[in-house]
């Protein structure tokens, strides 16, 4: 009985070590992204909210403002929304 209890405790500790490391890495990555965003090196995608580099390849100029996107899908969604808003303003 004691051997089983020790085995279960060791398994639980090993599980906590493995899953705790993944969680800690995710938290560190999120903090790093927030730091880069605060410094101005990364900007938030206006559609999905993902942080992308300020000099990303997928961009749309809207007057004086430049929007950066994580993917072409997000860019296309943004352009559709912009067309819809323009169409409503013209009416």
MOPAC internal coordinates of N, CA, C and O (Angstrom, degrees):
PM7 1SCF
backbone

  N    0.0000 0     0.00 0     0.00 0    0    0    0
  C    1.4513 1     0.00 0     0.00 0    1    0    0
  C    1.5303 1   111.13 1     0.00 0    2    1    0
  O    1.2310 1   120.32 1   138.74 1    3    2    1
  N    1.3149 1   116.99 1   -41.26 1    3    2    1
  C    1.4534 1   121.84 1  -179.57 1    5    3    2
  C    1.5280 1   111.05 1   -65.02 1    6    5    3
  O    1.2310 1   121.06 1   142.32 1    7    6    5
  N    1.3336 1   115.58 1   -37.68 1    7    6    5
  C    1.4671 1   120.05 1   179.23 1    9    7    6
  C    1.5339 1   110.54 1   -63.50 1   10    9    7
  O    1.2310 1   120.34 1   138.91 1   11   10    9
  N    1.3037 1   116.95 1   -41.09 1   11   10    9
  C    1.4704 1   121.55 1   179.38 1   13   11   10
  C    1.5175 1   110.19 1   -64.70 1   14   13   11
  O    1.2310 1   120.45 1   137.49 1   15   14   13
  N    1.3078 1   116.74 1   -42.51 1   15   14   13
  C    1.4607 1   121.84 1   178.99 1   17   15   14
  C    1.5267 1   111.27 1   -62.59 1   18   17   15
  O    1.2310 1   120.22 1   137.27 1   19   18   17
  N    1.3189 1   117.18 1   -42.73 1   19   18   17
  C    1.4674 1   121.41 1   178.05 1   21   19   18
  C    1.5284 1   110.03 1   -65.68 1   22   21   19
  O    1.2310 1   120.41 1   138.30 1   23   22   21
  N    1.3182 1   116.82 1   -41.70 1   23   22   21
  C    1.4653 1   121.48 1   178.96 1   25   23   22
  C    1.5369 1   111.16 1   -62.16 1   26   25   23
  O    1.2310 1   120.45 1   136.84 1   27   26   25
  N    1.3126 1   116.75 1   -43.16 1   27   26   25
  C    1.4674 1   121.59 1   179.07 1   29   27   26
  C    1.5253 1   110.00 1   -65.32 1   30   29   27
  O    1.2310 1   119.69 1   136.63 1   31   30   29
  N    1.3185 1   118.20 1   -43.37 1   31   30   29
  C    1.4623 1   122.03 1   179.43 1   33   31   30
  C    1.5249 1   110.70 1   -63.55 1   34   33   31
  O    1.2310 1   119.99 1   137.62 1   35   34   33
  N    1.3275 1   117.63 1   -42.38 1   35   34   33
  C    1.4699 1   121.22 1   178.68 1   37   35   34
  C    1.5243 1   110.21 1   -64.70 1   38   37   35
  O    1.2310 1   120.22 1   139.45 1   39   38   37
  N    1.3216 1   117.19 1   -40.55 1   39   38   37
  C    1.4704 1   120.83 1   178.07 1   41   39   38
  C    1.5194 1   111.67 1   -63.61 1   42   41   39
  O    1.2310 1   120.81 1   138.67 1   43   42   41
  N    1.3273 1   116.05 1   -41.33 1   43   42   41
  C    1.4587 1   120.72 1   178.83 1   45   43   42
  C    1.5285 1   110.91 1   -64.21 1   46   45   43
  O    1.2310 1   120.30 1   135.48 1   47   46   45
  N    1.3184 1   117.03 1   -44.52 1   47   46   45
  C    1.4719 1   120.42 1   178.61 1   49   47   46
  C    1.5244 1   111.17 1   -62.84 1   50   49   47
  O    1.2310 1   119.92 1   138.91 1   51   50   49
  N    1.3089 1   117.76 1   -41.09 1   51   50   49
  C    1.4632 1   121.10 1   177.63 1   53   51   50
  C    1.5212 1   110.91 1   -63.80 1   54   53   51
  O    1.2310 1   120.16 1   138.13 1   55   54   53
  N    1.3145 1   117.30 1   -41.87 1   55   54   53
  C    1.4642 1   121.90 1   177.09 1   57   55   54
  C    1.5286 1   111.01 1   -60.23 1   58   57   55
  O    1.2310 1   120.63 1   134.83 1   59   58   57
  N    1.3228 1   116.41 1   -45.17 1   59   58   57
  C    1.4707 1   120.76 1  -179.93 1   61   59   58
  C    1.5222 1   111.14 1   -64.25 1   62   61   59
  O    1.2310 1   119.59 1   141.86 1   63   62   61
  N    1.3119 1   118.39 1   -38.14 1   63   62   61
  C    1.4623 1   121.48 1   178.52 1   65   63   62
  C    1.5227 1   111.55 1   -64.17 1   66   65   63
  O    1.2310 1   120.78 1   137.89 1   67   66   65
  N    1.3271 1   116.12 1   -42.11 1   67   66   65
  C    1.4664 1   120.48 1  -178.59 1   69   67   66
  C    1.5228 1   110.95 1   -70.33 1   70   69   67
  O    1.2310 1   119.47 1   130.85 1   71   70   69
  N    1.3137 1   118.61 1   -49.15 1   71   70   69
  C    1.4661 1   120.76 1  -176.69 1   73   71   70
  C    1.5151 1   111.97 1   -74.52 1   74   73   71
  O    1.2310 1   119.89 1   148.30 1   75   74   73
  N    1.3157 1   117.82 1   -31.70 1   75   74   73
  C    1.4623 1   120.95 1   177.50 1   77   75   74
  C    1.5204 1   111.26 1   -65.06 1   78   77   75
  O    1.2310 1   119.79 1   144.42 1   79   78   77
  N    1.3158 1   118.00 1   -35.58 1   79   78   77
  C    1.4580 1   122.33 1   178.48 1   81   79   78
  C    1.5193 1   111.55 1   -66.32 1   82   81   79
  O    1.2310 1   120.09 1   140.41 1   83   82   81
  N    1.3123 1   117.42 1   -39.59 1   83   82   81
  C    1.4697 1   121.29 1   178.82 1   85   83   82
  C    1.5267 1   110.15 1   -65.45 1   86   85   83
  O    1.2310 1   120.92 1   136.39 1   87   86   85
  N    1.3119 1   115.85 1   -43.61 1   87   86   85
  C    1.4633 1   120.66 1  -179.02 1   89   87   86
  C    1.5292 1   110.31 1   -64.50 1   90   89   87
  O    1.2310 1   120.78 1   138.05 1   91   90   89
  N    1.3223 1   116.12 1   -41.95 1   91   90   89
  C    1.4596 1   120.56 1  -179.01 1   93   91   90
  C    1.5311 1   110.21 1   -65.52 1   94   93   91
  O    1.2310 1   119.68 1   140.37 1   95   94   93
  N    1.3283 1   118.21 1   -39.63 1   95   94   93
  C    1.4670 1   121.12 1   177.94 1   97   95   94
  C    1.5211 1   110.93 1   -63.84 1   98   97   95
  O    1.2310 1   120.32 1   140.52 1   99   98   97
  N    1.3301 1   116.99 1   -39.48 1   99   98   97
  C    1.4646 1   120.54 1   179.10 1  101   99   98
  C    1.5179 1   110.73 1   -64.63 1  102  101   99
  O    1.2310 1   120.19 1   139.12 1  103  102  101
  N    1.3212 1   117.25 1   -40.88 1  103  102  101
  C    1.4592 1   121.07 1   179.00 1  105  103  102
  C    1.5273 1   110.28 1   -65.88 1  106  105  103
  O    1.2310 1   120.37 1   137.61 1  107  106  105
  N    1.3325 1   116.90 1   -42.39 1  107  106  105
  C    1.4616 1   120.79 1   178.64 1  109  107  106
  C    1.5189 1   111.30 1   -63.46 1  110  109  107
  O    1.2310 1   119.89 1   139.80 1  111  110  109
  N    1.3313 1   117.81 1   -40.20 1  111  110  109
  C    1.4597 1   121.39 1   179.11 1  113  111  110
  C    1.5266 1   110.68 1   -64.08 1  114  113  111
  O    1.2310 1   120.64 1   137.94 1  115  114  113
  N    1.3253 1   116.38 1   -42.06 1  115  114  113
  C    1.4648 1   120.88 1   179.26 1  117  115  114
  C    1.5335 1   110.63 1   -63.64 1  118  117  115
  O    1.2310 1   120.27 1   138.17 1  119  118  117
  N    1.3136 1   117.10 1   -41.83 1  119  118  117
  C    1.4662 1   120.94 1   178.47 1  121  119  118
  C    1.5213 1   110.85 1   -64.76 1  122  121  119
  O    1.2310 1   120.24 1   140.78 1  123  122  121
  N    1.3360 1   117.15 1   -39.22 1  123  122  121
  C    1.4575 1   120.96 1   178.98 1  125  123  122
  C    1.5272 1   110.75 1   -64.11 1  126  125  123
  O    1.2310 1   120.42 1   138.64 1  127  126  125
  N    1.3438 1   116.80 1   -41.36 1  127  126  125
  C    1.4644 1   120.50 1   178.10 1  129  127  126
  C    1.5235 1   110.92 1   -64.34 1  130  129  127
  O    1.2310 1   120.30 1   139.33 1  131  130  129
  N    1.3265 1   117.02 1   -40.67 1  131  130  129
  C    1.4637 1   120.32 1   178.93 1  133  131  130
  C    1.5259 1   110.69 1   -64.67 1  134  133  131
  O    1.2310 1   120.18 1   141.63 1  135  134  133
  N    1.3217 1   117.27 1   -38.37 1  135  134  133
  C    1.4633 1   121.47 1   178.50 1  137  135  134
  C    1.5239 1   110.46 1   -64.93 1  138  137  135
  O    1.2310 1   120.45 1   135.38 1  139  138  137
  N    1.3286 1   116.75 1   -44.62 1  139  138  137
  C    1.4659 1   120.07 1   178.63 1  141  139  138
  C    1.5186 1   111.15 1   -65.03 1  142  141  139
  O    1.2310 1   120.31 1   143.26 1  143  142  141
  N    1.3240 1   117.01 1   -36.74 1  143  142  141
  C    1.4611 1   120.56 1   178.51 1  145  143  142
  C    1.5261 1   110.35 1   -67.15 1  146  145  143
  O    1.2310 1   120.75 1   139.70 1  147  146  145
  N    1.3205 1   116.17 1   -40.30 1  147  146  145
  C    1.4682 1   119.99 1  -179.89 1  149  147  146
  C    1.5251 1   111.25 1   -66.85 1  150  149  147
  O    1.2310 1   120.44 1   147.75 1  151  150  149
  N    1.3310 1   116.76 1   -32.25 1  151  150  149
  C    1.4656 1   119.95 1  -179.46 1  153  151  150
  C    1.5253 1   111.83 1   -80.55 1  154  153  151
  O    1.2310 1   119.94 1   169.38 1  155  154  153
  N    1.3281 1   117.73 1   -10.62 1  155  154  153
  C    1.4510 1   121.09 1   178.13 1  157  155  154
  C    1.5129 1   113.98 1    92.66 1  158  157  155
  O    1.2310 1   119.84 1  -177.51 1  159  158  157
  N    1.3400 1   117.91 1     2.49 1  159  158  157
  C    1.4569 1   121.04 1   179.75 1  161  159  158
  C    1.5237 1   112.00 1   -78.12 1  162  161  159
  O    1.2310 1   120.70 1   155.49 1  163  162  161
  N    1.3322 1   116.28 1   -24.51 1  163  162  161
  C    1.4588 1   120.69 1   179.10 1  165  163  162
  C    1.5197 1   108.55 1  -127.53 1  166  165  163
  O    1.2310 1   121.13 1   -30.98 1  167  166  165
  N    1.3319 1   115.44 1   149.02 1  167  166  165
  C    1.4622 1   121.58 1   178.64 1  169  167  166
  C    1.5222 1   108.67 1  -126.22 1  170  169  167
  O    1.2310 1   121.04 1   -19.56 1  171  170  169
  N    1.3071 1   115.62 1   160.44 1  171  170  169
  C    1.4593 1   121.26 1  -177.15 1  173  171  170
  C    1.5252 1   110.23 1   -90.02 1  174  173  171
  O    1.2310 1   121.08 1   -48.18 1  175  174  173
  N    1.3290 1   115.53 1   131.82 1  175  174  173
  C    1.4622 1   121.76 1   174.80 1  177  175  174
  C    1.5299 1   107.24 1   -64.09 1  178  177  175
  O    1.2310 1   119.36 1   -54.25 1  179  178  177
  N    1.3548 1   118.82 1   125.75 1  179  178  177
  C    1.4628 1   120.17 1  -176.14 1  181  179  178
  C    1.5281 1   114.23 1   -68.97 1  182  181  179
  O    1.2310 1   119.58 1   165.35 1  183  182  181
  N    1.3186 1   118.41 1   -14.65 1  183  182  181
  C    1.4634 1   120.54 1  -178.15 1  185  183  182
  C    1.5261 1   111.46 1   -93.55 1  186  185  183
  O    1.2310 1   120.24 1   123.15 1  187  186  185
  N    1.3413 1   117.14 1   -56.85 1  187  186  185
  C    1.4689 1   119.77 1  -173.88 1  189  187  186
  C    1.5210 1   114.07 1  -103.45 1  190  189  187
  O    1.2310 1   119.94 1   166.75 1  191  190  189
  N    1.3268 1   117.72 1   -13.25 1  191  190  189
  C    1.4560 1   120.44 1   177.17 1  193  191  190
  C    1.5151 1   114.99 1    87.05 1  194  193  191
  O    1.2310 1   119.76 1  -174.36 1  195  194  193
  N    1.3148 1   118.07 1     5.64 1  195  194  193
  C    1.4533 1   121.43 1   177.93 1  197  195  194
  C    1.5214 1   109.37 1   -73.18 1  198  197  195
  O    1.2310 1   120.50 1   -35.55 1  199  198  197
  N    1.3260 1   116.65 1   144.45 1  199  198  197
  C    1.4585 1   119.94 1   176.03 1  201  199  198
  C    1.5200 1   109.32 1   -84.95 1  202  201  199
  O    1.2310 1   120.72 1   -49.80 1  203  202  201
  N    1.3321 1   116.22 1   130.20 1  203  202  201
  C    1.4555 1   122.77 1   179.43 1  205  203  202
  C    1.5254 1   108.88 1  -127.27 1  206  205  203
  O    1.2310 1   120.18 1   -24.14 1  207  206  205
  N    1.3394 1   117.27 1   155.86 1  207  206  205
  C    1.4662 1   119.01 1   178.24 1  209  207  206
  C    1.5252 1   111.13 1   -60.59 1  210  209  207
  O    1.2310 1   121.06 1   -32.94 1  211  210  209
  N    1.3139 1   115.58 1   147.06 1  211  210  209
  C    1.4583 1   121.02 1  -177.89 1  213  211  210
  C    1.5322 1   111.64 1   -61.93 1  214  213  211
  O    1.2310 1   120.56 1   150.45 1  215  214  213
  N    1.3262 1   116.54 1   -29.55 1  215  214  213
  C    1.4599 1   120.53 1   179.86 1  217  215  214
  C    1.5367 1   111.70 1   -99.72 1  218  217  215
  O    1.2310 1   120.45 1  -143.75 1  219  218  217
  N    1.3252 1   116.75 1    36.25 1  219  218  217
  C    1.4707 1   122.19 1   179.95 1  221  219  218
  C    1.5284 1   110.30 1   -62.17 1  222  221  219
  O    1.2310 1   121.05 1   -26.25 1  223  222  221
  N    1.3205 1   115.60 1   153.75 1  223  222  221
  C    1.4642 1   120.84 1  -178.25 1  225  223  222
  C    1.5197 1   113.29 1   -75.71 1  226  225  223
  O    1.2310 1   119.78 1   153.54 1  227  226  225
  N    1.3153 1   118.02 1   -26.46 1  227  226  225
  C    1.4616 1   121.86 1  -175.98 1  229  227  226
  C    1.5298 1   107.77 1   -97.77 1  230  229  227
  O    1.2310 1   121.23 1   -75.31 1  231  230  229
  N    1.3381 1   115.26 1   104.69 1  231  230  229
  C    1.4660 1   120.73 1  -176.41 1  233  231  230
  C    1.5227 1   110.74 1  -136.54 1  234  233  231
  O    1.2310 1   121.78 1   -23.06 1  235  234  233
  N    1.3366 1   114.19 1   156.94 1  235  234  233
  C    1.4611 1   121.46 1   174.05 1  237  235  234
  C    1.5187 1   107.07 1  -136.67 1  238  237  235
  O    1.2310 1   120.75 1   -48.75 1  239  238  237
  N    1.3202 1   116.17 1   131.25 1  239  238  237
  C    1.4589 1   120.46 1   177.95 1  241  239  238
  C    1.5230 1   108.06 1   -94.19 1  242  241  239
  O    1.2310 1   121.32 1   -52.11 1  243  242  241
  N    1.3155 1   115.07 1   127.89 1  243  242  241
  C    1.4617 1   122.44 1   179.52 1  245  243  242
  C    1.5223 1   106.85 1  -123.48 1  246  245  243
  O    1.2310 1   120.69 1   -90.44 1  247  246  245
  N    1.3192 1   116.28 1    89.56 1  247  246  245
  C    1.4593 1   120.26 1  -175.52 1  249  247  246
  C    1.5189 1   109.14 1    69.43 1  250  249  247
  O    1.2310 1   120.39 1    59.16 1  251  250  249
  N    1.3167 1   116.85 1  -120.84 1  251  250  249
  C    1.4579 1   120.90 1   178.71 1  253  251  250
  C    1.5276 1   112.50 1   -89.51 1  254  253  251
  O    1.2310 1   120.26 1   168.98 1  255  254  253
  N    1.3122 1   117.11 1   -11.02 1  255  254  253
  C    1.4584 1   120.95 1  -175.29 1  257  255  254
  C    1.5267 1   110.95 1   -98.18 1  258  257  255
  O    1.2310 1   120.54 1   -38.78 1  259  258  257
  N    1.3356 1   116.57 1   141.22 1  259  258  257
  C    1.4544 1   122.52 1   177.33 1  261  259  258
  C    1.5258 1   108.13 1  -113.29 1  262  261  259
  O    1.2310 1   120.65 1   -54.59 1  263  262  261
  N    1.3318 1   116.36 1   125.41 1  263  262  261
  C    1.4614 1   121.75 1   178.65 1  265  263  262
  C    1.5216 1   108.37 1  -102.32 1  266  265  263
  O    1.2310 1   120.23 1   -46.63 1  267  266  265
  N    1.3424 1   117.17 1   133.37 1  267  266  265
  C    1.4625 1   122.90 1   177.39 1  269  267  266
  C    1.5242 1   108.69 1  -105.65 1  270  269  267
  O    1.2310 1   120.73 1   -36.54 1  271  270  269
  N    1.3358 1   116.21 1   143.46 1  271  270  269
  C    1.4586 1   121.68 1  -175.71 1  273  271  270
  C    1.5152 1   111.20 1  -126.10 1  274  273  271
  O    1.2310 1   121.07 1   -26.55 1  275  274  273
  N    1.3375 1   115.56 1   153.45 1  275  274  273
  C    1.4638 1   120.88 1   179.46 1  277  275  274
  C    1.5249 1   111.65 1   -82.22 1  278  277  275
  O    1.2310 1   119.89 1   155.39 1  279  278  277
  N    1.3337 1   117.82 1   -24.61 1  279  278  277
  C    1.4604 1   120.96 1  -178.16 1  281  279  278
  C    1.5290 1   110.06 1  -152.52 1  282  281  279
  O    1.2310 1   121.77 1   -13.12 1  283  282  281
  N    1.3142 1   114.22 1   166.88 1  283  282  281
  C    1.4550 1   118.95 1   177.73 1  285  283  282
  C    1.5291 1   111.13 1   -69.68 1  286  285  283
  O    1.2310 1   120.42 1   150.89 1  287  286  285
  N    1.3350 1   116.80 1   -29.11 1  287  286  285
  C    1.4659 1   119.76 1   176.71 1  289  287  286
  C    1.5245 1   111.17 1   -61.58 1  290  289  287
  O    1.2310 1   120.60 1   134.40 1  291  290  289
  N    1.3345 1   116.45 1   -45.60 1  291  290  289
  C    1.4674 1   119.86 1   178.53 1  293  291  290
  C    1.5302 1   110.57 1   -63.84 1  294  293  291
  O    1.2310 1   120.48 1   139.54 1  295  294  293
  N    1.3244 1   116.70 1   -40.46 1  295  294  293
  C    1.4590 1   119.82 1   178.87 1  297  295  294
  C    1.5215 1   110.80 1   -61.75 1  298  297  295
  O    1.2310 1   120.62 1   135.87 1  299  298  297
  N    1.3438 1   116.41 1   -44.13 1  299  298  297
  C    1.4663 1   120.37 1  -179.94 1  301  299  298
  C    1.5266 1   111.63 1   -64.50 1  302  301  299
  O    1.2310 1   120.01 1   140.92 1  303  302  301
  N    1.3315 1   117.59 1   -39.08 1  303  302  301
  C    1.4662 1   120.48 1   176.95 1  305  303  302
  C    1.5271 1   110.51 1   -62.93 1  306  305  303
  O    1.2310 1   120.80 1   138.78 1  307  306  305
  N    1.3254 1   116.08 1   -41.22 1  307  306  305
  C    1.4656 1   120.21 1   179.39 1  309  307  306
  C    1.5276 1   110.55 1   -63.90 1  310  309  307
  O    1.2310 1   120.27 1   136.89 1  311  310  309
  N    1.3342 1   117.09 1   -43.11 1  311  310  309
  C    1.4653 1   120.52 1  -179.94 1  313  311  310
  C    1.5306 1   111.16 1   -64.68 1  314  313  311
  O    1.2310 1   120.18 1   141.65 1  315  314  313
  N    1.3428 1   117.26 1   -38.35 1  315  314  313
  C    1.4733 1   120.28 1   177.08 1  317  315  314
  C    1.5253 1   110.52 1   -63.54 1  318  317  315
  O    1.2310 1   120.66 1   137.12 1  319  318  317
  N    1.3357 1   116.35 1   -42.88 1  319  318  317
  C    1.4635 1   120.17 1   178.79 1  321  319  318
  C    1.5281 1   110.43 1   -63.63 1  322  321  319
  O    1.2310 1   120.43 1   139.69 1  323  322  321
  N    1.3252 1   116.79 1   -40.31 1  323  322  321
  C    1.4623 1   120.46 1  -179.36 1  325  323  322
  C    1.5269 1   110.66 1   -65.97 1  326  325  323
  O    1.2310 1   120.08 1   139.63 1  327  326  325
  N    1.3266 1   117.45 1   -40.37 1  327  326  325
  C    1.4678 1   120.68 1   177.48 1  329  327  326
  C    1.5288 1   110.82 1   -63.47 1  330  329  327
  O    1.2310 1   120.62 1   138.84 1  331  330  329
  N    1.3311 1   116.42 1   -41.16 1  331  330  329
  C    1.4593 1   120.93 1  -179.84 1  333  331  330
  C    1.5359 1   109.91 1   -63.38 1  334  333  331
  O    1.2310 1   120.19 1   138.98 1  335  334  333
  N    1.3040 1   117.24 1   -41.02 1  335  334  333
  C    1.4607 1   121.25 1  -179.82 1  337  335  334
  C    1.5333 1   110.27 1   -67.90 1  338  337  335
  O    1.2310 1   120.22 1   138.95 1  339  338  337
  N    1.3336 1   117.18 1   -41.05 1  339  338  337
  C    1.4588 1   120.76 1   177.07 1  341  339  338
  C    1.5222 1   111.61 1   -63.36 1  342  341  339
  O    1.2310 1   120.62 1   139.81 1  343  342  341
  N    1.3361 1   116.41 1   -40.19 1  343  342  341
  C    1.4674 1   120.97 1   179.60 1  345  343  342
  C    1.5221 1   111.63 1   -63.66 1  346  345  343
  O    1.2310 1   120.46 1   142.65 1  347  346  345
  N    1.3196 1   116.72 1   -37.35 1  347  346  345
  C    1.4655 1   120.32 1   178.69 1  349  347  346
  C    1.5136 1   111.49 1   -71.55 1  350  349  347
  O    1.2310 1   120.22 1   146.11 1  351  350  349
  N    1.3197 1   117.18 1   -33.89 1  351  350  349
  C    1.4727 1   120.60 1  -179.81 1  353  351  350
  C    1.5354 1   111.28 1   -69.23 1  354  353  351
  O    1.2310 1   120.75 1   146.81 1  355  354  353
  N    1.3399 1   116.17 1   -33.19 1  355  354  353
  C    1.4653 1   120.68 1  -178.24 1  357  355  354
  C    1.5228 1   111.47 1   -71.97 1  358  357  355
  O    1.2310 1   119.69 1   156.56 1  359  358  357
  N    1.3169 1   118.19 1   -23.44 1  359  358  357
  C    1.4622 1   121.37 1  -177.32 1  361  359  358
  C    1.4774 1   112.88 1   -73.95 1  362  361  359
  O    1.2310 1   120.10 1   180.00 1  363  362  361

